[in-house]
Amino acid sequence: MNVQKSEIYDLLKRLEIILEKSFPILPNYLVAIKLKEVEAIIDSIYGSLPQEVQDARRLLRRKEELQMEAQQKAEKIILDAQNEAARLLSESELIRKVQNEAELIKEQVIAECEEIKRKAIEDAENFRNQAHDDALRTCEGADAYAEQVLASLESTLTQHQQLVKNGQIYMEKLRAESTGNYDPLKRNFPQQENTEDDFKIE
């Protein structure tokens, strides 16, 4: 144990000498030394410490390494969680937007269908009214035409009846004259001055 203390003492003296011989940059604050030489002395000091101290130092270093690893893992977990949360939020926002757009499209389609239905009903009603009006006009025109045709037929029949009657009178007159039995005093037949005109159809 005393040998280890002596070795540590000697190593510390060497380190002190190096610091004294170092090049000063800022007096009593900053100096330039040989890094490798100082590191070698420090390693030798650690190597000269008792085994228990070295074991404790290794345990402490391992503890620090484990803490560093745990901190790194925790930071990675936090970062992954943040990224996942951001991704889920982005997906949720995207889904919400898609749902909103789908709802708007649905409402638009329903509105267009309702408009088409309303227009179809309106067109059908207009067509029905137009057909009804056309049918009424057609019936009225047909009735007027039928009345006109019947009136014309009635006039024609009247004229034909008159012609037939006039023809009968004329034929009876001719028979009476041919037999000499025609009595102008009889009033059976009306006197006709222009008999031939009775057969003209105007």
Backbone hydrogen bonds, N-H to C=O, Kabsch-Sander energy under -0.5 kcal/mol:
donor,donor_aa,acceptor,acceptor_aa,energy
5,K,1,M,-1.8
6,S,2,N,-2.5
7,E,3,V,-2.4
8,I,4,Q,-2.5
9,Y,5,K,-2.6
10,D,6,S,-2.5
11,L,7,E,-2.4
12,L,8,I,-2.4
13,K,9,Y,-2.1
14,R,10,D,-2.2
15,L,11,L,-2.3
16,E,12,L,-2.3
17,I,13,K,-2.5
18,I,14,R,-2.4
19,L,15,L,-2.1
20,E,16,E,-2.2
21,K,17,I,-2.2
22,S,18,I,-0.5
22,S,19,L,-0.6
23,F,32,A,-1.8
25,I,30,L,-2.9
26,L,30,L,-2.6
29,Y,26,L,-2.5
30,L,26,L,-2.8
32,A,23,F,-3.0
33,I,31,V,-0.5
35,L,33,I,-0.8
38,V,34,K,-1.9
39,E,35,L,-2.8
40,A,36,K,-2.2
41,I,37,E,-1.7
42,I,38,V,-2.5
43,D,39,E,-2.5
44,S,40,A,-2.0
45,I,41,I,-2.4
46,Y,42,I,-2.5
47,G,43,D,-2.3
48,S,44,S,-1.4
49,L,45,I,-0.8
49,L,46,Y,-0.8
54,Q,50,P,-2.3
55,D,51,Q,-3.0
56,A,52,E,-2.6
57,R,53,V,-2.7
58,R,54,Q,-2.9
59,L,55,D,-2.8
60,L,56,A,-2.8
61,R,57,R,-2.9
62,R,58,R,-3.2
63,K,59,L,-2.7
64,E,60,L,-2.5
65,E,61,R,-2.6
66,L,62,R,-3.0
67,Q,63,K,-2.8
68,M,64,E,-2.6
69,E,65,E,-3.0
70,A,66,L,-3.1
71,Q,67,Q,-2.8
72,Q,68,M,-2.8
73,K,69,E,-3.0
74,A,70,A,-2.9
75,E,71,Q,-2.9
76,K,72,Q,-2.6
77,I,73,K,-3.1
78,I,74,A,-2.8
79,L,75,E,-2.8
80,D,76,K,-3.3
81,A,77,I,-2.8
82,Q,78,I,-2.7
83,N,79,L,-2.8
84,E,80,D,-3.0
85,A,81,A,-2.9
86,A,82,Q,-2.7
87,R,83,N,-2.7
88,L,84,E,-3.2
89,L,85,A,-2.8
90,S,86,A,-2.6
91,E,87,R,-3.1
92,S,88,L,-3.3
93,E,89,L,-2.8
94,L,90,S,-2.8
95,I,91,E,-3.3
96,R,92,S,-2.7
97,K,93,E,-2.6
98,V,94,L,-2.8
99,Q,95,I,-3.0
100,N,96,R,-2.7
101,E,97,K,-2.9
102,A,98,V,-2.9
103,E,99,Q,-2.5
104,L,100,N,-2.6
105,I,101,E,-2.8
106,K,102,A,-2.7
107,E,103,E,-2.7
108,Q,104,L,-2.5
109,V,105,I,-2.8
110,I,106,K,-2.6
111,A,107,E,-2.5
112,E,108,Q,-2.7
113,C,109,V,-2.8
114,E,110,I,-2.7
115,E,111,A,-2.3
116,I,112,E,-2.7
117,K,113,C,-2.8
118,R,114,E,-2.8
119,K,115,E,-2.7
120,A,116,I,-2.7
121,I,117,K,-2.6
122,E,118,R,-2.5
123,D,119,K,-3.0
124,A,120,A,-2.7
125,E,121,I,-2.5
126,N,122,E,-2.6
127,F,123,D,-2.8
128,R,124,A,-2.6
129,N,125,E,-2.7
130,Q,126,N,-2.8
131,A,127,F,-2.9
132,H,128,R,-2.6
133,D,129,N,-2.8
134,D,130,Q,-3.0
135,A,131,A,-2.6
136,L,132,H,-2.5
137,R,133,D,-2.8
138,T,134,D,-2.7
139,C,135,A,-2.8
140,E,136,L,-3.0
141,G,137,R,-2.9
142,A,138,T,-2.9
143,D,139,C,-3.0
144,A,140,E,-2.6
145,Y,141,G,-2.7
146,A,142,A,-3.0
147,E,143,D,-2.9
148,Q,144,A,-2.4
149,V,145,Y,-3.0
150,L,146,A,-3.0
151,A,147,E,-2.6
152,S,148,Q,-2.4
153,L,149,V,-2.7
154,E,150,L,-2.9
155,S,151,A,-2.4
156,T,152,S,-2.5
157,L,153,L,-3.2
158,T,154,E,-2.5
159,Q,155,S,-2.3
160,H,156,T,-2.6
161,Q,157,L,-3.0
162,Q,158,T,-2.4
163,L,159,Q,-2.5
164,V,160,H,-2.8
165,K,161,Q,-2.7
166,N,162,Q,-3.0
167,G,163,L,-2.7
168,Q,164,V,-2.5
169,I,165,K,-2.3
170,Y,166,N,-2.6
171,M,167,G,-2.7
172,E,168,Q,-2.5
173,K,169,I,-2.1
174,L,170,Y,-2.3
175,R,171,M,-2.3
176,A,172,E,-2.0
177,E,173,K,-2.3
178,S,174,L,-2.2
179,T,175,R,-1.4
180,G,176,A,-0.8
181,N,176,A,-1.1
182,Y,176,A,-1.0
183,D,181,N,-0.6
186,K,183,D,-1.8
195,T,193,E,-0.8
197,D,194,N,-0.7
198,D,195,T,-1.6
199,F,196,E,-1.2
200,K,197,D,-1.4
202,E,200,K,-0.7
